[in-house]
Each structure stands twice: as C-alpha cells, then as structure tokens.
Amino acid sequence: MITITKKEEEVLNQIKKHDDDRIDSSIIKDELGLYEHDLNDLLKSLDSKGLVRYDGSTVQLKEFDGEINTVDSKEDVLTAELNQKEKKSFEIIKSLADDDGLVSRYEIEGNLLYGDLKLTDFRMYHIILSLENKGLIEAVYKHNGDYYKVL
C-alpha cells in the first residue's frame, strides 16, 4: 500500500485524465492552478513513490496495481507509513520468537536494522517502544541477556 496526500491525489488524478504517454508538467500546473515549485514538489514525491515518472518537465503515469491510501497531510503520511512498518516489524519479531514467545533483543535489532525493512536506529527503537506501549511485546531481563516476550 502506498500512502499519498490529498494534493498528490489531485495531481495524480489529473495526470490520469490525459491519454497521452507523456504530459508536459506545465499543462498540469495550468489545469490545477498550482505554483510551479509546489507542483514540482508533488511530482517528485509521486515519482519517489513509484506512481509516475517525472524528469523535471514531463510526467508519465506508471502502472500500479496496489492500493493507494489518501490522507490529509505529510504528517499523516509518516504516521501511516510508521503503522505499516510497525506491522511488518511485529510479524518479523513473531517469526523470530521461540516456543515460549521469547526473542533476544540483539536478534530483533539485527533483523530490523539489516533485514528486509532496513530501518534506521532511531526508527527501530521508536517501533520497538511503540510495540511495547501497545502491549504487543514486553521487555524481559534474564541472567543471560535482554529479551522481548511476544504477548
């Protein structure tokens, strides 16, 4: 799932209205009445999310079969992306847990930092803390190290 803002959705829908293979970005700018720098930022964002190809002057719609979620602001986009990362992280933690539901803190950190998600240190610790606060995992201290228990 890709999360975009309402402004990005408006631009994306305008691009979809055109049957052309490539569209000059000035056409979209005029049709939507946006400032050039605002449109440039929106198109760069859509390009980074894999929805369009934007080279600075022309834009082309990419094929996308997934689900697009629309939110009000960039902050909401970050929150939605964090929630998706939390779900994926929790699935990874559950897969690492032994029969008692325990998994080493270092094993979790290694898998979140260097595994498929490739989280930053800050993001990883934020997600682990969030999962603890939500009551999904619990820190457990044993004589041989730090563990988390999947609840």
C-alpha positions in Angstrom: 0.0 0.0 0.0 1.2 3.5 -0.9 0.1 6.5 1.2 -0.3 9.9 -0.5 -1.6 13.3 0.5 -4.9 14.7 -1.0 -2.8 17.2 -3.1 -0.8 14.4 -4.5 -4.0 12.5 -5.3 -5.4 15.6 -7.1 -2.3 15.8 -9.2 -2.3 12.0 -9.9 -6.0 12.1 -10.9 -5.3 15.0 -13.3 -2.5 13.0 -14.9 -4.8 10.0 -15.3 -7.3 12.2 -17.2 -4.8 12.6 -20.1 -4.5 9.8 -22.6 -1.0 10.9 -23.7 2.0 8.8 -22.9 4.0 11.8 -21.6 2.4 15.1 -20.4 4.2 18.4 -20.1 4.1 19.4 -16.4 3.0 23.0 -17.4 -0.3 21.6 -18.6 -1.0 20.1 -15.2 0.2 23.3 -13.5 -2.3 25.4 -15.6 -5.2 22.9 -15.2 -4.8 22.8 -11.4 -3.7 26.4 -10.9 -0.7 25.4 -8.8 2.6 27.2 -8.4 5.4 25.6 -10.3 7.5 24.9 -7.2 4.5 23.3 -5.5 3.7 21.1 -8.5 7.4 20.2 -8.8 7.5 19.0 -5.1 4.3 17.0 -5.6 5.5 15.3 -8.8 8.9 14.5 -7.2 7.0 12.9 -4.3 4.8 10.9 -6.6 7.9 9.8 -8.6 9.7 8.7 -5.4 6.6 6.6 -4.5 6.7 4.9 -7.9 3.4 6.2 -9.2 4.8 8.5 -12.0 8.0 9.1 -13.9 9.0 12.8 -13.7 12.1 14.2 -15.3 11.6 17.9 -14.4 9.5 18.9 -17.4 7.4 15.9 -18.4 5.4 13.4 -16.4 4.3 9.9 -17.3 1.9 7.6 -15.4 3.4 4.3 -14.2 1.4 1.1 -14.0 0.5 0.4 -10.4 -1.8 -2.5 -9.2 -1.5 -1.9 -5.4 -3.7 0.0 -3.1 -3.4 3.8 -2.6 -4.3 5.3 0.7 -5.0 9.1 0.8 -4.5 11.2 3.9 -4.7 14.9 4.7 -1.1 15.9 5.3 2.5 14.8 5.1 2.5 14.1 8.9 -0.4 11.7 8.3 1.6 10.0 5.6 4.5 9.5 8.0 2.1 8.1 10.6 0.5 5.7 8.1 4.0 4.5 6.9 5.1 4.0 10.5 2.0 1.9 11.2 2.8 -0.3 8.2 6.4 -0.6 9.4 5.2 -1.5 12.9 3.0 -4.3 11.5 5.9 -5.7 9.4 8.3 -5.4 12.4 5.9 -7.2 14.7 5.5 -10.0 12.1 9.3 -10.3 12.0 9.5 -10.4 15.8 6.8 -13.1 16.0 8.6 -15.2 13.4 11.9 -15.0 15.5 10.2 -15.9 18.8 10.8 -19.3 20.3 8.1 -21.6 21.7 7.9 -19.5 24.9 7.5 -16.3 22.8 10.9 -15.1 23.7 13.4 -13.5 21.3 16.8 -11.8 22.1 16.9 -8.1 21.9 20.0 -8.3 19.7 18.3 -10.7 17.3 15.4 -8.3 16.9 17.7 -5.3 16.4 19.8 -7.1 13.8 16.8 -8.3 11.8 15.1 -4.9 11.8 18.3 -3.0 11.0 19.8 -5.3 8.4 16.8 -7.4 7.3 14.2 -6.6 4.6 13.0 -3.4 6.4 16.4 -1.8 6.8 15.3 0.5 9.5 17.4 3.3 10.9 18.5 3.1 14.5 16.0 5.8 15.5 13.1 4.3 13.6 13.8 0.8 15.0 13.9 1.9 18.6 10.8 4.0 18.1 8.9 1.0 16.7 10.1 -1.3 19.5 9.0 1.3 22.1 5.6 1.7 20.3 5.1 -2.1 20.2 5.8 -2.2 24.0 3.4 0.7 24.7 0.7 -1.1 22.7 1.2 -4.2 24.8 2.3 -6.4 21.9 5.8 -7.1 23.3 7.3 -6.9 26.7 10.9 -6.4 27.8 12.2 -9.4 29.8 15.6 -9.4 31.6 17.2 -12.8 32.1 20.5 -13.7 33.5 22.0 -14.3 30.0 20.8 -11.1 28.3 17.9 -8.9 27.3 14.8 -10.5 25.7 11.4 -9.5 24.5 8.3 -11.6 25.0 5.6 -11.6 22.4 2.3 -11.2 24.2 
